[in-house]
């Protein structure tokens, strides 16, 4: 489901309410995603992700993938 976001700029919202934005989803497997921001490389467990939003110039048409 998230593979369509590989190499694209996204915002990730976590189930605890935190978020990261301004970075790129660079790799994923069945348990983790790698998220590269200008400052950090984050390895994020998929189980901690609530939604992933594709960043584009027009937020009205942003693509969102959620988990429950």
C-alpha positions, 0 to 999 in steps of 0.5 A: 500500500505504501510502495506508491510513496517510495521516493516521494515527499511525505508527511507521516502521522504517528499513532501517539500524535507525533509527526515528521514531514519534509522528507522522503520515503526511501525504502520499506519492507513488511515491518519498517520504512526508511524516511530520509529528512534533510537532517536525519535518516529515520527507520520507523516501525510500520506499527507506529504509523497512523497515516502517510500523506503525500506532499504536493503543492495542492493539499486539496488533492493529497493522497492519504493512506491510513492504518487501523 
